[in-house]
């Protein structure tokens, strides 16, 4: 009953909402992963963005202001991950906080000696379990100008990873996916990248992925949408698993029909 009501409310939002065509085209064309989509997929992405902006609260810190173009850009990057999934993959939280630049949250932790220390590191983004997504606009904007990284995709991949608990690089898989195969493919690729970094070799995959399996999943998710050809060449098994998980194939939009919706 609740699902029927929710679907009705979302249809009502779509009927009553207006997204300026010029604004949509102006922002959407900045992202290669949108340009590659078929017309029907672009329409679905647009509708997801309208619902996303209706259900989520985007706010800026201090005197920083978020314009409609900026909000739509964040929505597009967040919604590309769930294009063939569902908005409910972003359930149980509503807030997105945007700083003008990298931010330094005051995080206290207990070290190995039992002493309390403060973490003063600067962050481009954070995703909290059942809490907000926090973004640095300076880093968000870099993805608009051809940068290889994408902090929005990265943090929202963490949100997907957290659907079955804390982020660990093993999101809740679809029923038709093989858990053992996912584990083996990702473990092999993660280990390979760690060996590459330890040996001092250069990698086209952001080496921040070696921080943990959770960061590996978030980083390769960035690569999957930002530079899919590179990811498929270096780690074809990871590319295949992500295509199954996201129900998308950025290098070939002629997907099996059963991938269209999870």
Secondary structure, DSSP 4 states (H G I P E B T S, - for coil): -HHHHHHHHHHHHHHH----HHHHHHHHTT-HHHHTS-HHHHHHHHHHHHHHHHHSEEEE-TT----HHHHHHHHHHHHGGGTTS-GGGG-S--EEEEESS-B---EEEE-TTS-EEEE---BSEEE-TTS-EEEEHHHHHHGGGT-S--HHHHHHHHHHHGGGSS-SS-----TTS-HHHHHHHHHHHHHHHHHHHHTT---SS-GGGGG-HHHHHHHHHHHHHH-HHHHHHH-HHHHHHHHHHHT--TT-----GGGS--
